[in-house]
Each structure stands twice: as structure tokens, then as C-alpha cells.
Amino acid sequence: PASRAADVFAHAQSAYWIGFVAWRLGDTPLAARAFGRYDQLADALLKHAPNKPDWLLEKGYAQSNLGMIALREARDWPRARAYFQRARDIFAELAKHTPDDATLSYELADADAWLADTARLGGDLDAAERYRAEQRRVLDRLVAQDGANRLYRIDLVSNLLGRARIAHARG
């Protein structure tokens, strides 16, 4: 029933925000538990409607949050990369149906940035460069569509910094 899905969605949002605030306050264990719960609730939403774009998007966000914890806090590159890849796969699948959706394009670029970082930290510099190139391609398109968007422009700078880190890793 729709009301049940609405309740699960509300609970998922609560779990996300608890995780976000905990992470910002430096409580990594609580953040990891809350983001894990958010991921479980995204799965519950998908049981209600497996192909609903909004629920798939929540699952992608949840995977990205778990990846961020694995990367930044646990320093577990392989696990982080798996989370970010699952998030990217979800965003890419959704973008196939709405290729002009700027939000999905941005999420793809963001996933590529995370994947580039995990690849670089894991020593796969060629993959890191490919992910950064794809991120840049998407960001260039987004800036061409909305040059006033500061988030896109900030991410262009982040892309350059990421590329510089790859070049530094190459010596």
C-alpha cells in the first residue's frame, strides 16, 4: 500500500539525516549504522515498487553514503569502490530513461569522482583518469546548460584537483 511506502520513506529520510548529522559531528559509528539503516529502508521501498525511480534514487544515495564512510572513515578502498559502483550503476540506469535530467547527470559525475578517488587510492591510476575524464565530460555539459550553477563550477575545480592528485601519484 502507498501509505506503507510513505511511512518507510519518512523513516528512511530520518535515518539519512541522523547519519548525516552524526558524520558531521564526528560520530562515525553512529553515522555508519544510520546510513546502513537508510540502505535497508531503501531496499524496503524497492520491495514496494522495484522500478520506481524515486526509490531507486534513494538506493543510489544510500550506497554512495556507505561508500563515503568506507572511503573516508574506514579507508577500505575496495569496499568503498563497490558501494560507489553500485550507486553509479543505479544513476546510470535511471539516466537512460531521462538523459536530460541534470540531477541524475550530476549524481553520475559525483559517482565518477568517488570512483576516481577509490581507484587512485587503490593504485589503479588508469581507471582513476578514466573516471575523472567522464566526470569532466558531464560537468562541462552541465555548465554549458547552466553556467550560473556554482555547484557545477566548484566540482570543476574538484575535478582539476583530482586530476592533479593522479598526476602526482604518477610522479
N, C-alpha and C positions, 0 to 999 in steps of 0.2 A: 504493500500500500504506500501511496505517496506520503502520507503523514509519517510513517515509519522512516522512510528515507530522509525526510526533512529533519527528523529528530537525530538520526545518525549524522547527517551533515552538520547540524549545530554542534553535536558532540565532537565531531572531527575538527571543527574550527576552534573549539575550546582547547583541544589537545594541541593543535598547532600553536596557538598563542601562548599556552603555558610553556611549550618547548622554546618558543622564540624568546620570551622574557627570561626564562631560566638560562638560555645560552648567553643572552646579553649580560646577565648578571654573573656569568662565570660558573654557573652550576651545571657542568657538563653531564653528570649522571642523570639529573632530572630532565635536562634537555633531551638526552638520548632516549629516555623512557617515554617522554611525551611525544617525541617525533615517531618513535616506534608505534605508539598507540594511534597516532594520526594515520600512519601507514595501514594499520589493521582496520581502522574505520573506513579508510578509502577502499579497502578490499570489501568491506561490508556493503558499501554503497554500490560497488560494481556487481555484487550479488543481486541487488535490486534491479539494476539495469546495466548489463555488461558493456553495452556500446554507447552509453550516454556520454557525450563529450565532456560535460562538466565533471562527471565522476572520474573519467579517465585523466582529466587535467589535475584533479586532486591527487590521484595516484602518482602522477608525474612529479608534482610538487613534493609529495611525501618522500619519494625516492631521492629527490635532489637534497632535501633536508638531511636525510640519513647519510647521504654521500658527503655532505659538508661536515657532519660530525665525524665520520670515519676519516676524512682527509685532515681537517684542522685539529681535531682533538685526539683521535686515536693514532693518527699518522699511519693508517692502514691503507696504502695506495691501492692494492688490488681490490679490496672490498669497496673502497670509495669509487673506483673506476666502474665496478659492476653496477653500483647504485646509479651513478651518473649515466651510464649507458642505457639502463632501463628507462630512466627519465627521458633521455633523448629519443629513444625508440617510441615512447608514447607521444611526445610532442611532434615527432616527425609523422607519425601515423595520423594524428589529428590535422596537421598542416596539409596533408594530401587532399583533404576534403575542403579546406578553406585556405588556399595558398596565399591569399592577400591579407590574412589576419595578422596584424602587426604584433599582437600579444604572443601568438604562437611562434612567429618568426623570432621575436626577442627571446623567448624561452629556449628555442633551438640554439641561438647564438650563445646564450648563457650556459647551456649544457655543453656546447663545444668548448667554451672557455674552461669549465671544470675538467672536462676530459683532457684538454691540453695540459692542464696543471698536473693531473694524476699521471699522465703519460710521461711528462718531463721528470717528475719526481721518481717515477719507476724506471727511468733510464731509456725510454723509447722516444728519442728526440725526433725521429722522422714522423711518428704519429702525432707528437705534440705540434709540430709545424703544420701538419695537415689540418688538425682541429683549429689551430689559430687562423689559418688561411680561410677555412669555412666560416668561422666566426666573423672575420673581417668582411667577407663577401656579403653576409647577411646584414651586418651593421651598415655597410656602405649603402645597401639598398634601403634600409630603414631611414638613414639620414637623408637620402635623396627624396624620400617621401615626406619626411617631417624633420627638416633641418633645425627647427627650434627645440626639439626634444633633447633636453640636457642629459637625460639618462643614456641615450644613444651615444652622445658625444663623449661622455665620461667613459663609457665602455670602449670607445675607440682608443682612448688613452690607455685603458687597461690592456687592450689588445697589443698595443705597442710595447708596453711593459712586459707582457707575457712573451712576446717575440724576442725582446732583449734578454730575458732570462734563458730562453732556449739558446740564443747565440752565446751567451756567457757559459752555459753548460757545455757547449761545443768547444769552448776555449777561444 
